[in-house]
Every structure is written in C-alpha cells, then in structure tokens.
Amino acid sequence: MISDEQLNEYRLSGEKVRVVRDALESNDVIGIVIAWDGSQVMVRRPNRRVVKLDRNYMFQPYAEPRRHIFG
C-alpha cells in the first residue's frame, strides 16, 4: 500500500502518476493525485474525470518506464 507521505509528495508536486492495476498496460490509470483516505486514492485523469482507486494498486511516476509486477 502506498504511504500517505508518498501520496502527499505526488499531490504537492502535481506530477503525473501511473496506477498499475493488472498486467494489461491499457488498464493503467494516468493522472494527478488529488485526495486520499485510508483505503482509496482519487486521481484526476487528463480528461478531467476523477477516478477512485484502491491504495493497494501500484503507483509510480508516469515519466518512469512501466514496472511489470505480474507473472
């Protein structure tokens, strides 16, 4: 699970993040962290829609190459 400190760092910097949800890159969510609570993170996508995502997904900077976490 991503820490509050890391989420706050992403929010303050306004850096785009990639949320890896499964093995398919097309299912990744790309956007800016805007808020979070104990179990969910709200990410604003480029089309301005807000998505609630589980904190257990893998969050990484968008500028970095996608990390493969699944078999």
Predicted model as a PDB file, atoms N, CA, C, CB and O in Angstrom, pLDDT in the B-factor column:
MODEL        1                                                                  
ATOM      1  N   MET A   1       0.848  -1.178   0.000  1.00 90.00           N  
ATOM      2  CA  MET A   1       0.000   0.000   0.000  1.00 90.00           C  
ATOM      3  C   MET A   1       0.895   1.243   0.000  1.00 90.00           C  
ATOM      4  CB  MET A   1      -0.965  -0.003   1.229  1.00 90.00           C  
ATOM      5  O   MET A   1       1.901   1.296   0.707  1.00 90.00           O  
ATOM      6  N   ILE A   2       0.522   2.221  -0.786  1.00 95.00           N  
ATOM      7  CA  ILE A   2       1.293   3.453  -0.892  1.00 95.00           C  
ATOM      8  C   ILE A   2       1.113   4.282   0.387  1.00 95.00           C  
ATOM      9  CB  ILE A   2       0.858   4.267  -2.145  1.00 95.00           C  
ATOM     10  O   ILE A   2       0.025   4.330   0.961  1.00 95.00           O  
ATOM     11  N   SER A   3       2.181   4.922   0.812  1.00 96.00           N  
ATOM     12  CA  SER A   3       2.147   5.679   2.069  1.00 96.00           C  
ATOM     13  C   SER A   3       1.522   7.058   1.881  1.00 96.00           C  
ATOM     14  CB  SER A   3       3.557   5.823   2.636  1.00 96.00           C  
ATOM     15  O   SER A   3       1.476   7.590   0.772  1.00 96.00           O  
ATOM     16  N   ASP A   4       1.042   7.628   2.990  1.00 97.00           N  
ATOM     17  CA  ASP A   4       0.499   8.991   2.972  1.00 97.00           C  
ATOM     18  C   ASP A   4       1.566   9.985   2.537  1.00 97.00           C  
ATOM     19  CB  ASP A   4      -0.051   9.377   4.358  1.00 97.00           C  
ATOM     20  O   ASP A   4       1.265  10.942   1.823  1.00 97.00           O  
ATOM     21  N   GLU A   5       2.803   9.771   2.958  1.00 97.00           N  
ATOM     22  CA  GLU A   5       3.887  10.684   2.613  1.00 97.00           C  
ATOM     23  C   GLU A   5       4.138  10.700   1.104  1.00 97.00           C  
ATOM     24  CB  GLU A   5       5.167  10.290   3.356  1.00 97.00           C  
ATOM     25  O   GLU A   5       4.335  11.762   0.514  1.00 97.00           O  
ATOM     26  N   GLN A   6       4.130   9.524   0.488  1.00 97.00           N  
ATOM     27  CA  GLN A   6       4.350   9.446  -0.962  1.00 97.00           C  
ATOM     28  C   GLN A   6       3.195  10.088  -1.718  1.00 97.00           C  
ATOM     29  CB  GLN A   6       4.521   7.981  -1.406  1.00 97.00           C  
ATOM     30  O   GLN A   6       3.415  10.806  -2.694  1.00 97.00           O  
ATOM     31  N   LEU A   7       1.962   9.836  -1.274  1.00 97.00           N  
ATOM     32  CA  LEU A   7       0.794  10.448  -1.914  1.00 97.00           C  
ATOM     33  C   LEU A   7       0.847  11.967  -1.788  1.00 97.00           C  
ATOM     34  CB  LEU A   7      -0.509   9.909  -1.294  1.00 97.00           C  
ATOM     35  O   LEU A   7       0.544  12.684  -2.741  1.00 97.00           O  
ATOM     36  N   ASN A   8       1.230  12.454  -0.613  1.00 97.00           N  
ATOM     37  CA  ASN A   8       1.318  13.902  -0.409  1.00 97.00           C  
ATOM     38  C   ASN A   8       2.397  14.511  -1.306  1.00 97.00           C  
ATOM     39  CB  ASN A   8       1.615  14.220   1.071  1.00 97.00           C  
ATOM     40  O   ASN A   8       2.224  15.613  -1.827  1.00 97.00           O  
ATOM     41  N   GLU A   9       3.501  13.799  -1.483  1.00 97.00           N  
ATOM     42  CA  GLU A   9       4.567  14.265  -2.368  1.00 97.00           C  
ATOM     43  C   GLU A   9       4.062  14.385  -3.810  1.00 97.00           C  
ATOM     44  CB  GLU A   9       5.775  13.308  -2.302  1.00 97.00           C  
ATOM     45  O   GLU A   9       4.335  15.376  -4.487  1.00 97.00           O  
ATOM     46  N   TYR A  10       3.325  13.373  -4.273  1.00 97.00           N  
ATOM     47  CA  TYR A  10       2.741  13.426  -5.618  1.00 97.00           C  
ATOM     48  C   TYR A  10       1.740  14.577  -5.736  1.00 97.00           C  
ATOM     49  CB  TYR A  10       2.051  12.089  -5.958  1.00 97.00           C  
ATOM     50  O   TYR A  10       1.722  15.283  -6.744  1.00 97.00           O  
ATOM     51  N   ARG A  11       0.911  14.767  -4.711  1.00 97.00           N  
ATOM     52  CA  ARG A  11      -0.102  15.824  -4.757  1.00 97.00           C  
ATOM     53  C   ARG A  11       0.536  17.206  -4.798  1.00 97.00           C  
ATOM     54  CB  ARG A  11      -1.035  15.718  -3.552  1.00 97.00           C  
ATOM     55  O   ARG A  11       0.127  18.054  -5.592  1.00 97.00           O  
ATOM     56  N   LEU A  12       1.528  17.440  -3.956  1.00 97.00           N  
ATOM     57  CA  LEU A  12       2.172  18.756  -3.886  1.00 97.00           C  
ATOM     58  C   LEU A  12       2.957  19.080  -5.151  1.00 97.00           C  
ATOM     59  CB  LEU A  12       3.095  18.822  -2.683  1.00 97.00           C  
ATOM     60  O   LEU A  12       2.994  20.232  -5.582  1.00 97.00           O  
ATOM     61  N   SER A  13       3.581  18.074  -5.744  1.00 97.00           N  
ATOM     62  CA  SER A  13       4.387  18.320  -6.941  1.00 97.00           C  
ATOM     63  C   SER A  13       3.520  18.438  -8.201  1.00 97.00           C  
ATOM     64  CB  SER A  13       5.411  17.200  -7.120  1.00 97.00           C  
ATOM     65  O   SER A  13       3.934  19.050  -9.185  1.00 97.00           O  
ATOM     66  N   GLY A  14       2.323  17.852  -8.167  1.00 97.00           N  
ATOM     67  CA  GLY A  14       1.468  17.863  -9.352  1.00 97.00           C  
ATOM     68  C   GLY A  14       1.958  16.918 -10.429  1.00 97.00           C  
ATOM     69  O   GLY A  14       1.530  17.003 -11.581  1.00 97.00           O  
ATOM     70  N   GLU A  15       2.855  16.018 -10.058  1.00 97.00           N  
ATOM     71  CA  GLU A  15       3.446  15.069 -11.010  1.00 97.00           C  
ATOM     72  C   GLU A  15       2.409  14.034 -11.454  1.00 97.00           C  
ATOM     73  CB  GLU A  15       4.670  14.362 -10.380  1.00 97.00           C  
ATOM     74  O   GLU A  15       1.620  13.545 -10.646  1.00 97.00           O  
ATOM     75  N   LYS A  16       2.424  13.710 -12.739  1.00 98.00           N  
ATOM     76  CA  LYS A  16       1.549  12.658 -13.244  1.00 98.00           C  
ATOM     77  C   LYS A  16       2.014  11.313 -12.703  1.00 98.00           C  
ATOM     78  CB  LYS A  16       1.527  12.648 -14.794  1.00 98.00           C  
ATOM     79  O   LYS A  16       3.211  11.041 -12.617  1.00 98.00           O  
ATOM     80  N   VAL A  17       1.045  10.480 -12.341  1.00 98.00           N  
ATOM     81  CA  VAL A  17       1.357   9.141 -11.858  1.00 98.00           C  
ATOM     82  C   VAL A  17       0.675   8.118 -12.755  1.00 98.00           C  
ATOM     83  CB  VAL A  17       0.915   8.962 -10.381  1.00 98.00           C  
ATOM     84  O   VAL A  17      -0.309   8.405 -13.437  1.00 98.00           O  
ATOM     85  N   ARG A  18       1.233   6.921 -12.727  1.00 97.00           N  
ATOM     86  CA  ARG A  18       0.644   5.768 -13.417  1.00 97.00           C  
ATOM     87  C   ARG A  18       0.205   4.804 -12.324  1.00 97.00           C  
ATOM     88  CB  ARG A  18       1.668   5.081 -14.437  1.00 97.00           C  
ATOM     89  O   ARG A  18       0.991   4.461 -11.440  1.00 97.00           O  
ATOM     90  N   VAL A  19      -1.049   4.368 -12.383  1.00 96.00           N  
ATOM     91  CA  VAL A  19      -1.568   3.386 -11.437  1.00 96.00           C  
ATOM     92  C   VAL A  19      -1.714   2.073 -12.194  1.00 96.00           C  
ATOM     93  CB  VAL A  19      -2.940   3.848 -10.804  1.00 96.00           C  
ATOM     94  O   VAL A  19      -2.558   1.941 -13.080  1.00 96.00           O  
ATOM     95  N   VAL A  20      -0.875   1.101 -11.829  1.00 95.00           N  
ATOM     96  CA  VAL A  20      -0.864  -0.202 -12.491  1.00 95.00           C  
ATOM     97  C   VAL A  20      -1.854  -1.103 -11.751  1.00 95.00           C  
ATOM     98  CB  VAL A  20       0.587  -0.833 -12.511  1.00 95.00           C  
ATOM     99  O   VAL A  20      -1.654  -1.448 -10.586  1.00 95.00           O  
ATOM    100  N   ARG A  21      -2.930  -1.475 -12.458  1.00 93.00           N  
ATOM    101  CA  ARG A  21      -3.979  -2.272 -11.823  1.00 93.00           C  
ATOM    102  C   ARG A  21      -3.885  -3.751 -12.129  1.00 93.00           C  
ATOM    103  CB  ARG A  21      -5.315  -1.773 -12.244  1.00 93.00           C  
ATOM    104  O   ARG A  21      -4.304  -4.577 -11.318  1.00 93.00           O  
ATOM    105  N   ASP A  22      -3.342  -4.102 -13.286  1.00 91.00           N  
ATOM    106  CA  ASP A  22      -3.177  -5.507 -13.659  1.00 91.00           C  
ATOM    107  C   ASP A  22      -2.102  -5.613 -14.730  1.00 91.00           C  
ATOM    108  CB  ASP A  22      -4.518  -6.117 -14.162  1.00 91.00           C  
ATOM    109  O   ASP A  22      -1.378  -4.650 -14.978  1.00 91.00           O  
ATOM    110  N   ALA A  23      -1.993  -6.758 -15.358  1.00 90.00           N  
ATOM    111  CA  ALA A  23      -0.916  -6.998 -16.313  1.00 90.00           C  
ATOM    112  C   ALA A  23      -1.072  -6.223 -17.624  1.00 90.00           C  
ATOM    113  CB  ALA A  23      -0.835  -8.463 -16.612  1.00 90.00           C  
ATOM    114  O   ALA A  23      -0.094  -6.056 -18.353  1.00 90.00           O  
ATOM    115  N   LEU A  24      -2.276  -5.748 -17.938  1.00 92.00           N  
ATOM    116  CA  LEU A  24      -2.514  -5.036 -19.198  1.00 92.00           C  
ATOM    117  C   LEU A  24      -2.225  -3.552 -19.052  1.00 92.00           C  
ATOM    118  CB  LEU A  24      -3.956  -5.243 -19.667  1.00 92.00           C  
ATOM    119  O   LEU A  24      -2.818  -2.871 -18.215  1.00 92.00           O  
ATOM    120  N   GLU A  25      -1.315  -3.062 -19.869  1.00 93.00           N  
ATOM    121  CA  GLU A  25      -0.966  -1.644 -19.816  1.00 93.00           C  
ATOM    122  C   GLU A  25      -2.164  -0.754 -20.176  1.00 93.00           C  
ATOM    123  CB  GLU A  25       0.204  -1.356 -20.763  1.00 93.00           C  
ATOM    124  O   GLU A  25      -2.257   0.378 -19.701  1.00 93.00           O  
ATOM    125  N   SER A  26      -3.065  -1.252 -20.997  1.00 95.00           N  
ATOM    126  CA  SER A  26      -4.237  -0.462 -21.387  1.00 95.00           C  
ATOM    127  C   SER A  26      -5.186  -0.209 -20.218  1.00 95.00           C  
ATOM    128  CB  SER A  26      -4.986  -1.163 -22.504  1.00 95.00           C  
ATOM    129  O   SER A  26      -6.040   0.673 -20.305  1.00 95.00           O  
ATOM    130  N   ASN A  27      -5.055  -0.960 -19.132  1.00 95.00           N  
ATOM    131  CA  ASN A  27      -5.896  -0.764 -17.952  1.00 95.00           C  
ATOM    132  C   ASN A  27      -5.272   0.179 -16.928  1.00 95.00           C  
ATOM    133  CB  ASN A  27      -6.179  -2.094 -17.303  1.00 95.00           C  
ATOM    134  O   ASN A  27      -5.870   0.432 -15.882  1.00 95.00           O  
ATOM    135  N   ASP A  28      -4.083   0.703 -17.212  1.00 96.00           N  
ATOM    136  CA  ASP A  28      -3.449   1.643 -16.296  1.00 96.00           C  
ATOM    137  C   ASP A  28      -4.253   2.946 -16.255  1.00 96.00           C  
ATOM    138  CB  ASP A  28      -1.980   1.918 -16.720  1.00 96.00           C  
ATOM    139  O   ASP A  28      -4.880   3.338 -17.239  1.00 96.00           O  
ATOM    140  N   VAL A  29      -4.219   3.598 -15.106  1.00 97.00           N  
ATOM    141  CA  VAL A  29      -4.835   4.916 -14.965  1.00 97.00           C  
ATOM    142  C   VAL A  29      -3.707   5.923 -14.839  1.00 97.00           C  
ATOM    143  CB  VAL A  29      -5.807   4.981 -13.724  1.00 97.00           C  
ATOM    144  O   VAL A  29      -2.802   5.751 -14.023  1.00 97.00           O  
ATOM    145  N   ILE A  30      -3.759   6.976 -15.648  1.00 98.00           N  
ATOM    146  CA  ILE A  30      -2.735   8.012 -15.630  1.00 98.00           C  
ATOM    147  C   ILE A  30      -3.407   9.318 -15.245  1.00 98.00           C  
ATOM    148  CB  ILE A  30      -2.008   8.132 -17.014  1.00 98.00           C  
ATOM    149  O   ILE A  30      -4.437   9.690 -15.807  1.00 98.00           O  
ATOM    150  N   GLY A  31      -2.811  10.011 -14.277  1.00 98.00           N  
ATOM    151  CA  GLY A  31      -3.398  11.271 -13.847  1.00 98.00           C  
ATOM    152  C   GLY A  31      -2.637  11.876 -12.689  1.00 98.00           C  
ATOM    153  O   GLY A  31      -1.489  11.525 -12.418  1.00 98.00           O  
ATOM    154  N   ILE A  32      -3.312  12.804 -12.004  1.00 98.00           N  
ATOM    155  CA  ILE A  32      -2.709  13.553 -10.906  1.00 98.00           C  
ATOM    156  C   ILE A  32      -3.448  13.212  -9.619  1.00 98.00           C  
ATOM    157  CB  ILE A  32      -2.747  15.088 -11.181  1.00 98.00           C  
ATOM    158  O   ILE A  32      -4.678  13.215  -9.593  1.00 98.00           O  
ATOM    159  N   VAL A  33      -2.709  12.918  -8.548  1.00 98.00           N  
ATOM    160  CA  VAL A  33      -3.312  12.612  -7.249  1.00 98.00           C  
ATOM    161  C   VAL A  33      -3.922  13.891  -6.686  1.00 98.00           C  
ATOM    162  CB  VAL A  33      -2.257  12.011  -6.258  1.00 98.00           C  
ATOM    163  O   VAL A  33      -3.261  14.927  -6.614  1.00 98.00           O  
ATOM    164  N   ILE A  34      -5.206  13.805  -6.285  1.00 97.00           N  
ATOM    165  CA  ILE A  34      -5.847  14.986  -5.714  1.00 97.00           C  
ATOM    166  C   ILE A  34      -6.290  14.795  -4.267  1.00 97.00           C  
ATOM    167  CB  ILE A  34      -7.030  15.367  -6.547  1.00 97.00           C  
ATOM    168  O   ILE A  34      -6.364  15.770  -3.519  1.00 97.00           O  
ATOM    169  N   ALA A  35      -6.588  13.552  -3.852  1.00 97.00           N  
ATOM    170  CA  ALA A  35      -7.022  13.305  -2.478  1.00 97.00           C  
ATOM    171  C   ALA A  35      -6.925  11.814  -2.181  1.00 97.00           C  
ATOM    172  CB  ALA A  35      -8.472  13.817  -2.250  1.00 97.00           C  
ATOM    173  O   ALA A  35      -6.783  10.996  -3.089  1.00 97.00           O  
ATOM    174  N   TRP A  36      -7.003  11.470  -0.885  1.00 97.00           N  
ATOM    175  CA  TRP A  36      -6.974  10.066  -0.480  1.00 97.00           C  
ATOM    176  C   TRP A  36      -7.513   9.926   0.922  1.00 97.00           C  
ATOM    177  CB  TRP A  36      -5.553   9.496  -0.565  1.00 97.00           C  
ATOM    178  O   TRP A  36      -7.615  10.901   1.666  1.00 97.00           O  
ATOM    179  N   ASP A  37      -7.860   8.694   1.276  1.00 97.00           N  
ATOM    180  CA  ASP A  37      -8.232   8.356   2.643  1.00 97.00           C  
ATOM    181  C   ASP A  37      -7.551   7.037   2.988  1.00 97.00           C  
ATOM    182  CB  ASP A  37      -9.795   8.259   2.814  1.00 97.00           C  
ATOM    183  O   ASP A  37      -6.577   6.663   2.334  1.00 97.00           O  
ATOM    184  N   GLY A  38      -8.029   6.340   3.976  1.00 95.00           N  
ATOM    185  CA  GLY A  38      -7.370   5.118   4.422  1.00 95.00           C  
ATOM    186  C   GLY A  38      -7.365   3.978   3.427  1.00 95.00           C  
ATOM    187  O   GLY A  38      -6.501   3.104   3.494  1.00 95.00           O  
ATOM    188  N   SER A  39      -8.329   3.969   2.489  1.00 96.00           N  
ATOM    189  CA  SER A  39      -8.413   2.834   1.570  1.00 96.00           C  
ATOM    190  C   SER A  39      -8.433   3.212   0.091  1.00 96.00           C  
ATOM    191  CB  SER A  39      -9.631   2.046   1.879  1.00 96.00           C  
ATOM    192  O   SER A  39      -8.219   2.347  -0.758  1.00 96.00           O  
ATOM    193  N   GLN A  40      -8.686   4.489  -0.245  1.00 98.00           N  
ATOM    194  CA  GLN A  40      -8.807   4.874  -1.647  1.00 98.00           C  
ATOM    195  C   GLN A  40      -8.004   6.129  -1.963  1.00 98.00           C  
ATOM    196  CB  GLN A  40     -10.264   5.092  -2.005  1.00 98.00           C  
ATOM    197  O   GLN A  40      -7.684   6.927  -1.083  1.00 98.00           O  
ATOM    198  N   VAL A  41      -7.688   6.278  -3.247  1.00 98.00           N  
ATOM    199  CA  VAL A  41      -6.990   7.462  -3.756  1.00 98.00           C  
ATOM    200  C   VAL A  41      -7.823   8.021  -4.905  1.00 98.00           C  
ATOM    201  CB  VAL A  41      -5.516   7.117  -4.226  1.00 98.00           C  
ATOM    202  O   VAL A  41      -8.317   7.267  -5.744  1.00 98.00           O  
ATOM    203  N   MET A  42      -7.976   9.343  -4.943  1.00 98.00           N  
ATOM    204  CA  MET A  42      -8.681   9.985  -6.050  1.00 98.00           C  
ATOM    205  C   MET A  42      -7.643  10.551  -7.013  1.00 98.00           C  
ATOM    206  CB  MET A  42      -9.647  11.109  -5.538  1.00 98.00           C  
ATOM    207  O   MET A  42      -6.747  11.296  -6.615  1.00 98.00           O  
ATOM    208  N   VAL A  43      -7.779  10.185  -8.286  1.00 98.00           N  
ATOM    209  CA  VAL A  43      -6.854  10.610  -9.331  1.00 98.00           C  
ATOM    210  C   VAL A  43      -7.648  11.336 -10.410  1.00 98.00           C  
ATOM    211  CB  VAL A  43      -6.073   9.394  -9.928  1.00 98.00           C  
ATOM    212  O   VAL A  43      -8.662  10.828 -10.888  1.00 98.00           O  
ATOM    213  N   ARG A  44      -7.184  12.528 -10.792  1.00 98.00           N  
ATOM    214  CA  ARG A  44      -7.819  13.262 -11.892  1.00 98.00           C  
ATOM    215  C   ARG A  44      -7.113  12.888 -13.182  1.00 98.00           C  
ATOM    216  CB  ARG A  44      -7.770  14.810 -11.656  1.00 98.00           C  
ATOM    217  O   ARG A  44      -5.913  13.116 -13.339  1.00 98.00           O  
ATOM    218  N   ARG A  45      -7.875  12.309 -14.106  1.00 97.00           N  
ATOM    219  CA  ARG A  45      -7.332  11.898 -15.403  1.00 97.00           C  
ATOM    220  C   ARG A  45      -7.211  13.108 -16.329  1.00 97.00           C  
ATOM    221  CB  ARG A  45      -8.226  10.808 -16.051  1.00 97.00           C  
ATOM    222  O   ARG A  45      -7.776  14.162 -16.037  1.00 97.00           O  
ATOM    223  N   PRO A  46      -6.479  12.973 -17.444  1.00 96.00           N  
ATOM    224  CA  PRO A  46      -6.315  14.098 -18.377  1.00 96.00           C  
ATOM    225  C   PRO A  46      -7.634  14.650 -18.924  1.00 96.00           C  
ATOM    226  CB  PRO A  46      -5.450  13.668 -19.527  1.00 96.00           C  
ATOM    227  O   PRO A  46      -7.709  15.828 -19.274  1.00 96.00           O  
ATOM    228  N   ASN A  47      -8.676  13.811 -19.002  1.00 96.00           N  
ATOM    229  CA  ASN A  47      -9.961  14.285 -19.493  1.00 96.00           C  
ATOM    230  C   ASN A  47     -10.803  14.941 -18.379  1.00 96.00           C  
ATOM    231  CB  ASN A  47     -10.731  13.125 -20.117  1.00 96.00           C  
ATOM    232  O   ASN A  47     -11.992  15.207 -18.560  1.00 96.00           O  
ATOM    233  N   ARG A  48     -10.166  15.192 -17.236  1.00 96.00           N  
ATOM    234  CA  ARG A  48     -10.730  15.864 -16.062  1.00 96.00           C  
ATOM    235  C   ARG A  48     -11.712  15.021 -15.254  1.00 96.00           C  
ATOM    236  CB  ARG A  48     -11.412  17.108 -16.495  1.00 96.00           C  
ATOM    237  O   ARG A  48     -12.307  15.514 -14.296  1.00 96.00           O  
ATOM    238  N   ARG A  49     -11.884  13.778 -15.623  1.00 97.00           N  
ATOM    239  CA  ARG A  49     -12.709  12.881 -14.812  1.00 97.00           C  
ATOM    240  C   ARG A  49     -11.903  12.414 -13.612  1.00 97.00           C  
ATOM    241  CB  ARG A  49     -13.207  11.666 -15.645  1.00 97.00           C  
ATOM    242  O   ARG A  49     -10.693  12.206 -13.702  1.00 97.00           O  
ATOM    243  N   VAL A  50     -12.589  12.253 -12.492  1.00 98.00           N  
ATOM    244  CA  VAL A  50     -11.941  11.807 -11.265  1.00 98.00           C  
ATOM    245  C   VAL A  50     -12.263  10.336 -11.045  1.00 98.00           C  
ATOM    246  CB  VAL A  50     -12.392  12.663 -10.048  1.00 98.00           C  
ATOM    247  O   VAL A  50     -13.416   9.919 -11.163  1.00 98.00           O  
ATOM    248  N   VAL A  51     -11.240   9.554 -10.725  1.00 98.00           N  
ATOM    249  CA  VAL A  51     -11.386   8.117 -10.529  1.00 98.00           C  
ATOM    250  C   VAL A  51     -10.943   7.780  -9.110  1.00 98.00           C  
ATOM    251  CB  VAL A  51     -10.558   7.312 -11.584  1.00 98.00           C  
ATOM    252  O   VAL A  51      -9.904   8.251  -8.649  1.00 98.00           O  
ATOM    253  N   LYS A  52     -11.743   6.954  -8.416  1.00 98.00           N  
ATOM    254  CA  LYS A  52     -11.348   6.453  -7.102  1.00 98.00           C  
ATOM    255  C   LYS A  52     -10.684   5.093  -7.294  1.00 98.00           C  
ATOM    256  CB  LYS A  52     -12.580   6.351  -6.132  1.00 98.00           C  
ATOM    257  O   LYS A  52     -11.246   4.198  -7.925  1.00 98.00           O  
ATOM    258  N   LEU A  53      -9.485   4.953  -6.742  1.00 98.00           N  
ATOM    259  CA  LEU A  53      -8.718   3.715  -6.901  1.00 98.00           C  
ATOM    260  C   LEU A  53      -8.282   3.198  -5.537  1.00 98.00           C  
ATOM    261  CB  LEU A  53      -7.486   3.942  -7.812  1.00 98.00           C  
ATOM    262  O   LEU A  53      -8.086   3.966  -4.595  1.00 98.00           O  
ATOM    263  N   ASP A  54      -8.137   1.894  -5.454  1.00 97.00           N  
ATOM    264  CA  ASP A  54      -7.682   1.259  -4.224  1.00 97.00           C  
ATOM    265  C   ASP A  54      -6.219   1.613  -3.963  1.00 97.00           C  
ATOM    266  CB  ASP A  54      -7.864  -0.272  -4.301  1.00 97.00           C  
ATOM    267  O   ASP A  54      -5.422   1.682  -4.899  1.00 97.00           O  
ATOM    268  N   ARG A  55      -5.870   1.835  -2.718  1.00 97.00           N  
ATOM    269  CA  ARG A  55      -4.478   2.174  -2.374  1.00 97.00           C  
ATOM    270  C   ARG A  55      -3.523   1.006  -2.542  1.00 97.00           C  
ATOM    271  CB  ARG A  55      -4.404   2.671  -0.952  1.00 97.00           C  
ATOM    272  O   ARG A  55      -2.308   1.200  -2.537  1.00 97.00           O  
ATOM    273  N   ASN A  56      -4.048  -0.203  -2.690  1.00 95.00           N  
ATOM    274  CA  ASN A  56      -3.184  -1.374  -2.843  1.00 95.00           C  
ATOM    275  C   ASN A  56      -2.624  -1.525  -4.249  1.00 95.00           C  
ATOM    276  CB  ASN A  56      -3.942  -2.615  -2.476  1.00 95.00           C  
ATOM    277  O   ASN A  56      -1.729  -2.343  -4.460  1.00 95.00           O  
ATOM    278  N   TYR A  57      -3.124  -0.761  -5.218  1.00 95.00           N  
ATOM    279  CA  TYR A  57      -2.541  -0.793  -6.553  1.00 95.00           C  
ATOM    280  C   TYR A  57      -1.142  -0.190  -6.512  1.00 95.00           C  
ATOM    281  CB  TYR A  57      -3.433  -0.035  -7.563  1.00 95.00           C  
ATOM    282  O   TYR A  57      -0.777   0.486  -5.551  1.00 95.00           O  
ATOM    283  N   MET A  58      -0.363  -0.439  -7.560  1.00 95.00           N  
ATOM    284  CA  MET A  58       0.993   0.106  -7.615  1.00 95.00           C  
ATOM    285  C   MET A  58       0.968   1.495  -8.250  1.00 95.00           C  
ATOM    286  CB  MET A  58       1.934  -0.838  -8.409  1.00 95.00           C  
ATOM    287  O   MET A  58       0.469   1.668  -9.362  1.00 95.00           O  
ATOM    288  N   PHE A  59       1.504   2.473  -7.542  1.00 96.00           N  
ATOM    289  CA  PHE A  59       1.616   3.843  -8.025  1.00 96.00           C  
ATOM    290  C   PHE A  59       3.066   4.104  -8.377  1.00 96.00           C  
ATOM    291  CB  PHE A  59       1.103   4.864  -6.969  1.00 96.00           C  
ATOM    292  O   PHE A  59       3.970   3.753  -7.619  1.00 96.00           O  
ATOM    293  N   GLN A  60       3.291   4.724  -9.535  1.00 96.00           N  
ATOM    294  CA  GLN A  60       4.651   5.070  -9.940  1.00 96.00           C  
ATOM    295  C   GLN A  60       4.598   6.349 -10.759  1.00 96.00           C  
ATOM    296  CB  GLN A  60       5.315   3.914 -10.752  1.00 96.00           C  
ATOM    297  O   GLN A  60       3.563   6.660 -11.349  1.00 96.00           O  
ATOM    298  N   PRO A  61       5.699   7.098 -10.806  1.00 97.00           N  
ATOM    299  CA  PRO A  61       5.723   8.297 -11.659  1.00 97.00           C  
ATOM    300  C   PRO A  61       5.492   7.916 -13.109  1.00 97.00           C  
ATOM    301  CB  PRO A  61       7.064   9.050 -11.515  1.00 97.00           C  
ATOM    302  O   PRO A  61       6.009   6.900 -13.573  1.00 97.00           O  
ATOM    303  N   TYR A  62       4.726   8.714 -13.826  1.00 97.00           N  
ATOM    304  CA  TYR A  62       4.416   8.442 -15.226  1.00 97.00           C  
ATOM    305  C   TYR A  62       5.672   8.503 -16.091  1.00 97.00           C  
ATOM    306  CB  TYR A  62       3.375   9.436 -15.741  1.00 97.00           C  
ATOM    307  O   TYR A  62       5.766   7.791 -17.091  1.00 97.00           O  
ATOM    308  N   ALA A  63       6.628   9.335 -15.723  1.00 96.00           N  
ATOM    309  CA  ALA A  63       7.849   9.520 -16.510  1.00 96.00           C  
ATOM    310  C   ALA A  63       8.730   8.258 -16.509  1.00 96.00           C  
ATOM    311  CB  ALA A  63       8.645  10.711 -15.964  1.00 96.00           C  
ATOM    312  O   ALA A  63       9.533   8.067 -17.423  1.00 96.00           O  
ATOM    313  N   GLU A  64       8.585   7.406 -15.500  1.00 95.00           N  
ATOM    314  CA  GLU A  64       9.378   6.181 -15.429  1.00 95.00           C  
ATOM    315  C   GLU A  64       8.781   5.107 -16.320  1.00 95.00           C  
ATOM    316  CB  GLU A  64       9.472   5.679 -13.984  1.00 95.00           C  
ATOM    317  O   GLU A  64       7.575   5.111 -16.568  1.00 95.00           O  
ATOM    318  N   PRO A  65       9.611   4.177 -16.810  1.00 94.00           N  
ATOM    319  CA  PRO A  65       9.062   3.035 -17.576  1.00 94.00           C  
ATOM    320  C   PRO A  65       8.130   2.211 -16.700  1.00 94.00           C  
ATOM    321  CB  PRO A  65      10.205   2.134 -18.128  1.00 94.00           C  
ATOM    322  O   PRO A  65       8.329   2.105 -15.490  1.00 94.00           O  
ATOM    323  N   ARG A  66       7.123   1.636 -17.318  1.00 94.00           N  
ATOM    324  CA  ARG A  66       6.148   0.837 -16.566  1.00 94.00           C  
ATOM    325  C   ARG A  66       6.829  -0.385 -15.965  1.00 94.00           C  
ATOM    326  CB  ARG A  66       4.970   0.405 -17.474  1.00 94.00           C  
ATOM    327  O   ARG A  66       7.560  -1.106 -16.644  1.00 94.00           O  
ATOM    328  N   ARG A  67       6.571  -0.602 -14.672  1.00 86.00           N  
ATOM    329  CA  ARG A  67       7.119  -1.782 -14.000  1.00 86.00           C  
ATOM    330  C   ARG A  67       6.131  -2.933 -14.127  1.00 86.00           C  
ATOM    331  CB  ARG A  67       7.427  -1.484 -12.502  1.00 86.00           C  
ATOM    332  O   ARG A  67       4.930  -2.757 -13.922  1.00 86.00           O  
ATOM    333  N   HIS A  68       6.640  -4.097 -14.462  1.00 74.00           N  
ATOM    334  CA  HIS A  68       5.791  -5.289 -14.593  1.00 74.00           C  
ATOM    335  C   HIS A  68       5.813  -6.028 -13.259  1.00 74.00           C  
ATOM    336  CB  HIS A  68       6.280  -6.225 -15.768  1.00 74.00           C  
ATOM    337  O   HIS A  68       6.860  -6.507 -12.824  1.00 74.00           O  
ATOM    338  N   ILE A  69       4.663  -6.116 -12.619  1.00 70.00           N  
ATOM    339  CA  ILE A  69       4.607  -6.752 -11.307  1.00 70.00           C  
ATOM    340  C   ILE A  69       3.905  -8.095 -11.351  1.00 70.00           C  
ATOM    341  CB  ILE A  69       3.912  -5.848 -10.321  1.00 70.00           C  
ATOM    342  O   ILE A  69       3.852  -8.804 -10.346  1.00 70.00           O  
ATOM    343  N   PHE A  70       3.366  -8.448 -12.510  1.00 65.00           N  
ATOM    344  CA  PHE A  70       2.609  -9.687 -12.621  1.00 65.00           C  
ATOM    345  C   PHE A  70       3.388 -10.700 -13.447  1.00 65.00           C  
ATOM    346  CB  PHE A  70       1.229  -9.429 -13.248  1.00 65.00           C  
ATOM    347  O   PHE A  70       4.040 -10.349 -14.430  1.00 65.00           O  
ATOM    348  N   GLY A  71       3.313 -11.952 -13.036  1.00 55.00           N  
ATOM    349  CA  GLY A  71       3.976 -13.074 -13.642  1.00 55.00           C  
ATOM    350  C   GLY A  71       4.230 -12.959 -15.063  1.00 55.00           C  
ATOM    351  O   GLY A  71       4.793 -13.873 -15.665  1.00 55.00           O  
TER     352      GLY A  71                                                      
ENDMDL                                                                          
END                                                                             
